[in-house]
Amino acid sequence: MNQWINEQMNIMKFGGTSVEDANAIHRLIKIVRRELPKQIIVVGSACSGVTNELIRCAHTVKDGSESDAMNIVESLKKRHINISDELLKENRLAEVNRKIEEYFDEIKNIVRGVNLLGELTSRTLDLITSYGERLSSLIIHSALEVSGIRSSLVNARKVMITDSYFGSAKPLVDKIEERAKKYFLPVLENNQVVITQGFIGATEQGITTTIGRGGSDYSAALFGSVLNAEIIQIWTDVDGMMSADPRIVHEARLIRKLSFNEASELAYFGAKILHPNTILPAVQKNIPVKILNSRRPEVEGTLILKTGDSDDKTVVKSIASKKGIIVINIASSRMFLAHGFLAKLFSIFADHEKSVDVVSTSEVSVSLTIDNDKDLEKIKIDLDQIGEIRIAKSKGIVCIVGEGLKKTPGIAARAFTALAKLNINIEMISEGASDINLTLVVNESDVDKAVRVLHDEFFGNV
């Protein structure tokens, strides 16, 4: 039985570049207006670059330079007041600018505290970075009101209840559902647009948390999921998911429809548009996610569905890539016909909280990849106890993604032939358990070239 869906509710998440200045917020207002009279929840990110600056401010004062940190605070205050000045009318302007001043006074007090203690905890960093979303949502709400769209600003920290793992807090879904119905639904039933924040939340005790970088997408998906929204719209500065990174392949084309599995693979292997966790709450409720361009709202964007589009005959959907990869090869005669070897091997990576991207095995060796060298020497010491270790840096992953792969013979042969023509050596091959990706490891210097030749092979004549 299908779940009940509220066909009159849209969740609209606007990323940092979609709220970066007064012009961007004017575009946001036009986009929201065209969705009325549907029930709308706007989930706002911090203005572009603000979170990074707040983090820089926090680390600057931790490193002992309070005056430099205060200069960052002043620069950010000036930026937000300038946006407010451009958007708002006199009576609303004074009120909002007073609140902006209050927020920055609070930030300065926190900065002074970090300087006094000489310590920056994850909890304090979460509090500092939370101000980006709080400032942008304050301005968006006021701008909507001035434009004639009735709205209400709802503090996401009352709704996004999390555990206390600061920096990457885990949302508590049952609590979020309860709070979303309590704080969001009355506003929507009063024919007002809800304005709230992405990325930030709070513990049940009210302590501010964040749910990790890219968390605004996750916030939007969670809110949409618990309220059974019709659709979750992710407004960004690109047209949607592409057949390759357009910075590498200028002829990359828009993918109009993707399955959730395909989108997850692309997000994991380098597509920066979508945070992988965004997929999870939506797929559980079968709620479509649409990626749209706030600078070109007339473009149809990419629609992500639970299952693939049966009308789409395209076998390969995209060529994704990831650089900065490290390949670790573990060879051990003890592995031959032995049970428990792989469990012991992967427990080492688990102990170091290290994620493994790609795995390939033979009877006496395992090759795998990781995407950074944090704790690499410690991992090597542990691995030396179970086998002979070889480490190769400066590698890259090229991933061919598409649900059609599992039903189409010859894909691998075409890929290998195309790469061989350019003398690109394949160091590792892995087919995903979901049968929708073929992953190749090559030299980092060959990644862009490999993406281009594979895109030409699979899309050149489409």
N, C-alpha and C positions, 0 to 999 in steps of 0.2 A: 504494500500500500504506500502510495506517495505521501510525503508529508504535506501539511497545509502550507501554502506559500502566500505571503501578503503581496498581491500583485500591484499594490499601490505604494510599495516602499522601495526606495532606492538608497543605497549607501554610496556616497560619493567621496572618495578619498582624493585629496589634492596634494601632490608632492611639493617638495621645496621650490622647484623652479616654477611651479604653477601658482605660488603665492609669494614670489621673490620680491615684488615691488608693486607699486600702485597700479600699473598697467596690467600686471598679471591678475591682481584681485578684481579689477574691472572685468576681465575676461571671465573669471570665476563667477561673478554675479550674473553675467549673461547666460552662462551655462546652467546655473541653478534655476534661473527664471524660466528657461525653456522646459524644465522638467516639472514645473508646477502645473496642476495642483497636487501632484503626488506627494506622499510623505517622504521627506528627504532628511537624511542625516549626513552632514558634511563633516568629514574627518580631516583635520588640517595638520600638515607637517609644519615644522619651523621654516622660516624663510631660508632660501637657498644659502648654504654656507654657514648659517648661524650656529648650528650644533657643533660643527668643527671649531668655530671660533670660541665657543663656550668651553669646549674641551681644552683648547690651547690656553685659554685664560686660566683654567684650573691647574694645568701642569706648570704654567709659568709662575704662578704664585707658590706652588709647591716647591719649585726649584729655587725660590728665594727672591724673586723679583716682583714685589707687590706693585710697584709703580707701573711696570710694563703691563701687568694684569689689569690694573685700573684703566690704563689707556685702551685696552681691548674692550672693556666694559663701556667706556665713554663712546667709543666708535660704534658699538652695537646700539647704544641708546639713541645716538644721533640718527642712525639708519632707520630705526623703528618710528621715531618721531617724524622723520621726513616722509615716510610712507603714510602715516596718520594725517599729516598736514595736507598731503595731496588728495586724500580720499574723503575726508570728513568735513562737515559743516561746523560752524562756529560753536554752537552749544554742545554738540556731541564731541567736538575736537578737544575742548578743554577737559572734559570728563575723562576721555581716553588717555590724553597725554599725562594727566595726573596719575592714572593707574600705571602707565608705562614708567613714570618716574618712581613710583612705589616699588615696582618690580626690580628696577635697577638698583634702588637703595638696598633691597633685600640681597641682591647678588653681591653688592659691595660688602655687606656685612658678613656674608659667607666667605668671601675672599679674604677679609681681614682675619676671620677665624682660622682659615687654613694657614695663613701666614704666621699667626700666633702659635699654632700647634706644630707647624712644620710637617704636617701630615695630611695626605689626601686619601680618604677612604672611598671605597666604591659607593657607599651610601651617600657621601657628600657629593661625589661626582654626578650621581643620578639626580640629586636635588638641583645642582647647577644646570645640568643640561635640560632639565624639564622646563626651564623658562623659555626656551625657543618656541615650543608649541603653545605655551600659555600666552606669549606675546602675540604670535601670529593669529591665534583664534580670537583674541580680544579685538584685534583690528578687523578681521573678517566679519565678525558678528556686527560690529558697529557700522561697517560699510554696507552690509546687507540692509540693516535697518534704515540707514540714510537713503538707500536706493528704493525704499518702499516695500522690501520683502521682510515680513515679520519673522523674527528668529529669536532663539533663546540660547544663551551660552551655558552649556552644561560641562562642569568640571569632570574630565575623564577619570580623575583619581577617585571619584565616587562610584564609578562603574567598573573600570578595569582593575579588578581585585587580583592581586598576584601573591606569590610567595615572596620571601625576603632575599632571594638570590640577586643581589644588586648588580646592575649592568646587563643582566640577561634574565630577568625575572620570568617565572612561569605563570601564565594566566590561570586563574581558577575558574573554569568555565561555568560551573553551577552557580557560583557567586555572581559572575558577570551577567548571566541570564536573569537572575533575580534583580540585580541592580539596574540593568538595562530597561526592564519592564517598569521599574519604579521611577526612574529618572527621565527616560527618553519618551515612553509612550504618552504620558500626559501632555507633553509639549506637542507631539505630533497630532494628538487628538484635538488639540487647541488650534490646529491649522497653522502651526509655526514650524519653521525649519530648525532642526537641532544643529548647533555648531559645537563640536567637541574636538578633543586633541587625539592624535595618534601617538604611538611610541611610549607614552607615559602611563603609569598606573600607580597603585598604592597597595600596601599590605592591608590586612583587615584592621590593623591598628592605626592606619592613616599615614604611614611613612611612605614618602614618594619613592617610586621605583621606575625603571625603564625596562622595556622588553627587548632591547637590542637594536642595533642599527638596521634600518629597513623595517622597523617594527610598526610604522604607520599602516603599511599594507596589512600586516597581521591584525592590528586593531580593527581595521575596517572589516576584515573578513570575519573576525569573531563577533563583532556587533551585528553584522548581517546574518550570521549563522544563528545566533541565539534569538533573533527576532524574525527569522524565516523571511528575509527580504527577497524581493523578486530578482534583484541583480546587485552586484558589487562592482562599481565603476572605479577604476584606478586611473586618475588623470595625471599625466606626466608631460614630458616635453618631446616625446617621440610618437610616431604614428601607431606603434604597436610592436609586437614581436616580429622579427625579420628573419629571412631565410639565411642570413649571416650577419655578422657585425658590419654595419655599413661603413665603418671606418677602415675595414679591411677590404670589403667587396662593395664598391660603389653602386653596383647593379643589384644589390640585395633588394628583395621584394617583400612586401607586407604579407604576413600569414593571416588570413582572415579568420580561420577557425583552427583551434588546437584542442586536443584532449588534455585533461588534467595531468595525465602521466607524461605526455610530451612536454607540456609547459614546465613541469617539475624538473625534467632532465635538462631542459634548456636553461632554466634558472640556476641549477646547480653547476652546470658546466659553462658558466660565463655570461649568460644573458642578465645584465644588471637591472633590467626594467622591473623585474618581479622578484620579490623576496620569496624563497621556496616555501616558507611556513605559511604564506598567504593561501596556498593551495589547500592546506589540510582542513580548516574549518568549512571551507566552501564545498569541497568534495564530499565531506560527510553528510552534508545537507542537499547535495546536488544543486547548489546555487551557482549560476553562471558568473564568471568574472570577465569584465570587459576592460581592456587597456585602451585608453584614448589620449589624444593629444590636445591639451588645453590651448595650445597656440593655433591649432587647426582642427577645431571641433567638428568641422564638416566631414573629416575623414572617418570612415567606418570603424577603424581600429581592429583589434584582435579579440575575438570572442573565445573564451576558454570554457569548455564543456566537460562534463564528467566522462563522457566517452567520445570517441572520434566521430567525425562527420561522415556518415555513410555515403554522402554524395561527393565527397572529396576524393578524387582518384590519385592525388599526389602521394607517391610512395615516401619520398624523403621530404620532411618539412623544413629542416634547417641543418646547417653546419655550424656547430658551436665550438669554441676553443677556450683554452685556459693555459696561461703561461706560468713560469716560475715553479714548475713541477720537479719533484725529486723522486727518482726511481730507486727503490731498495730491493736488492736481490738476495734472498736467503737460500743457500744450498746446504743440504744436510742429508747424508746417507741414512740417518736415523728416521727420516721421513718415510722411507720406503716401507710400505705395508704396515706402518705404525698408526695406532689410533691416538687421538688427542693432540697430535703435533700442531695442527692448525689452531686448535683452541688455545694452546699455550702461546703460539706466535701472536695471535690477535689480542690475547690478554695483556701482552706487553704494551701494545699501542693503546689499549683501554686504560692501563695504569697511568700512562702519560697523557691521557685525554687527547689523543691524537687521532683525527679522522683519516681514514684510508679511502682514496677515491676509486682506484682501479686495481683489480687483482687478476693475476694469471698464474696458474699452477701447472707443474708437471709432477712426475713421481718423486723427484728428489730436489725440487726447488720451487720457490714461490717468488714471484715478482709483484711488487705493489708500488703504488704512488702515494705521496703526501704532497700538500701544497705549500708548506713552509718548513723552515729548518729549526723552528723552536724545539728545544730539548733533543735535537737530533743526536748529539754526542751521547747523552744519557740513554737514549733508545738503542744506539749502537752497542753500548756496553752490555745492555741486557740481551740484545740479539746475539752477541758473540758467544753467549752461553749455549746457544742451541744450533749454531751453524756458522758457515763461512759467509761473511757479509760483503757485498759490493754496493757502493752508493754512487749514483750518477746524478749530478745536478744539471741545471740549465736545460731541462726538458719541457715539453709542452704536450697537452692533450688536444686532440682533434676528435670531435664526436659527431657522428652522423645520426640524426634523430628522426624517427617517424614510425608510426604504428604500422605502416605498410611493410616495414622491413621483415617482419615475421612471416609474411605471406608471399614474399617476392624473392625468388632465387636470383643469384648473380650480383647482388648489391656489393658484396665484399670484393668479388673479382673486378668489378668496374672501378671500385675505389683503389685497389692495389695497382691496377694497370695505369690509372691516371697519375698516381703518385710516382710510379716507377719511371714514367716518361720524363719526370723532372729530377730523377735520381734522389728522391726523398726516401730515406731509410726508415722503415717502421720497426721500432724497437720492442713494442709490446702491443698485443691485441687482446681486447676483451669485449664480449657481448653481454649486455646487461641482462639481468635475470628477468626483466620485464619484456625482453625481446623487442624493445623499441629503440635501442641504441647500439651502435657499433663504435667502440672507442679505440683510438689508435694513439700510441705515444711516439712522438718524433722529437728531434732536436728542436729546442726553443727557436733557433734561428730559421727553422723551416715552417713554423706554424702558420704564419700569414700566407706563405706561398701554397701550403697544403690546403688551407681553407679556400683560397681562390680557385685552385685547380679542381677541387671537389665540387665547389659551387657551380663551376662551369660544366662539369660532367653531369650533374644531376638537375641543373636548372637552365643550362644554356640554351636548350632547344624547347623549353616548355612554353 
